[in-house]
Amino acid sequence: MPATSARERSSSAGLLSIGQVLARLSPEFPNLTSSKLRFLEVQGIVTPTRTESGYRKFSPTDLERLRLALTLQRDHYLPLVVIREYLSDVDAGRDPAPPTAVPPPSIVPAPRRYRREELLSASGAAPQLLNDAISTGVLAGSDAYNDQAVAILRALVALDRHGIEPRHVRSLRQSAERDVALIESALSSLLRRTDTASRARASELAPELAKRLDEVRALFARAAMDRMLS
């Protein structure tokens, strides 16, 4: 037995036990467990050596492969099969491109799509009102409509009760398009750039500018109504 232990110590020089691997990786991956390490071994991510007593021993290369695999899982949501294929290409001496990141699963439900009859039912609109909205350009004709189309058609139903038809509000859509052109011009210096920070700043400012334009329009409308009712 002493001779066996001496041989194991000699052959294990420079190698890490599963506990030592956990100690090295846990600061980066707090949820890592010995069970997860054994699972990664079963999945072919690493192949640690075994002592004569059956204990796993991980090399420095095993440690880096584990760190890479765990990082690709955590930061890029890559499945192990993709990670394993990537590592196999590296082992074969090829120079594979880094695996493509997969977006995390969304907890936001996919936007609903409405067929024509579903749109009419959801909005309470008559078929002719929808036809008029499409023919005047207030709504774009389509095989399927989104929630925004439902909201617009509901508003048209309410306006129609007072004799305001889709053709009367066509100018509102044209005004909205002019607003967008104005915002685009104001943000042109940011929109011309391709870096992520500039695009993000433009995405942040555009709704804010639209909100300010809406406020000014509402103030003008309120002043006009005051004159009408005075």
N, C-alpha and C positions, 0 to 999 in steps of 0.2 A: 504493500500500500504506500509506504513512504516513497519508493522508487517511482510509482505511478504519479504521485503528487508532484514530484520533482520534474518529471517529464512534462506534465501539464503546465507547470509554471514556466518552464523553458519555452514550450511551444506557444504559450499565450502571451509572451512578452510583447508589449506594444498594442495588445488587443484590449477591447473593452467588454465588460460584462453588460448584461441587459440593464442592470441598475445604473451602471456608469453612463450608458447611453441616455437613459432617462434623465440623469442629472445634467448632462450636457445640453439636451434638447428642450427640457421642460421650461426654462426661462423664455424660450421663443414660442413654445407650443404647450401652454399650461394644461391642456386637456389630454395630452399624450399619456398613454398607459402602457404597461407591459403587454396587455392584450392587443393593443393597436400595433405594437411593434411586431408581435408574432403574426398578426394578420397581414402586415406588409411583407413579412417573409413568405407567407403562404402565397401571396399574390405575385411573388417573383421580383419585388422591388430590391430586395437584398438577399444574399445567401451567406449568412454568417457561418463560420466554421464551428465545429463541435469538439469539445474536449473528450477525452476517453470516458469521462464521467457523464457526458451528454449535455454539458452546459454550453450555451451559445456564447460565441466570442465574435465581436464586431471589430472590423478593421477601420482605420481612419477613412478609407474610401467608402465603406458601408455607412459611416456616420454622415458623410457629405451627401451620399445618395438619399439617405433618409431625410436630411434637411431639405434637399431639393424637392423631393416628392411631397413632403408635407407643406412646403411653401406653395407649390403649384396647386395643391388641393385647396389650401386656405385662401390664397390671394386670387387664383384664376379659376377656381371651381372646376378643375379638370378631373375627369374620372381616371381611376387607376389604370384602366386599359390603355388610355392615351399616354399616360406617364410611363408605363412599362414599355410601350413601343418606342417612345422617345429615348429612353435609357438603353434599349436594345440597339438602336441605331448608333448611339454614342459608343457602346461597347464594341460594335462591329467596325469602328474606325470611320464611320460616316460622319458628315457634318450637318445634321438635320437642323432645320429651322426650329426655333422655339415653338412649343405647342401653342395653338391659338386659344386665347382665353374664351371661356364660355360664360355668358352673363349669369348672375345668380337667379334662381327661380323667383319670379315676381309674386308678391302677395296681393298685388292689385289685379282684380279680374279684368279679362280682356274686354274692351269696349263692345257694347252690344250693337248689332247690326239689324236694321229693320227693313223688311220687304215693304212694298207699297201699301198693301192692305194693313200690315202691322203699324206702319207709320200713321195711316189714317185713324186707326183705332186708338193708338197711343195719344194722338194730338186732339182727337175729336173733330177733325176737319172733314168737310165734304170733299168728294173727289174733284169737283170743279175748282174749289179753292186751291187745292194742290196743283191742278193743271195751270191755273192762273199764276201761281207763284213760280212755277217752272218756266212758263212762257215769257214772263216779264224779267227773268233772271234773278229773282229774289232767292230762289233755290235752284241748285243744279240738279237736273234729272239724273237718276242713277238706278241701278238694280237693287242697291241696298243703301240705307241711310243711317246716319249716326245719331247720337243723343242731341247734338247741336241742331240737327234738322228738325227733330221733334220739338225742341224748345222754340225754334223760329216759327214753326207751323202753329204751335199753340198760341203764340203772340199774334199771329195773323188771324186766328180764329177770334180772339178777343177784339181786335181792331175791326174785323169785318162786321161785328155786331153794331158798330157805330158808323158803318158805311165807309170805312177806310179800307180800300182794296189793295192787293199786292202791288198794282201799278203805281199806287200813291206812295209806297214806301221804297220804290226802286232807287230813288235818289239817296236813301239812307245807306244802301249798300255801296253806291258809288262814293258817298262821303267817307265810308269806312275804308274803302280802297285808297282814297286820297290820304287819309290819316296814315295808313301803312306806308305809303310812298314818302310821306313827310318824316315818319320815324326812321325809315330806311336811310333817308338822306342825312338825318341827324346822326345816325350811328355808322355812317359810311366808313369812317376811318377805322372803326373796330371790325366791321364786317369784311373789310379788305384783307385783314390779317388772318392767318391760318392757324395761329397758336391757340391752344385750348383755353388759356386764360382770357384772351380777347373775345373768343366766341362765347365763353361763359358770361363775361361782363355784358356783352350785347344782349344775351338772353335774359339777363337780370334787368337791364335798363328798358328794354322794349315794352314790357307790360306796364312799367312805371310811367313811361311817356304816354302810353295809351290811356292810362287812368287819368293823367292830368288833362289830356285832350277831352276826355269824357266830362271831367269836372267843368271845364270852360264851356263846353257845349250845353251842359245842364244849366249853368248860370245864365247863358244867353237865352235859353228857352224860358227860364223862370222870369227873366226881365221882360221878355216879349209877352208872356202870359199876364204878368202884372199890368202891362199896358192895355192888353185886351180886356181885362176885367175891371179896369179903373173907370 
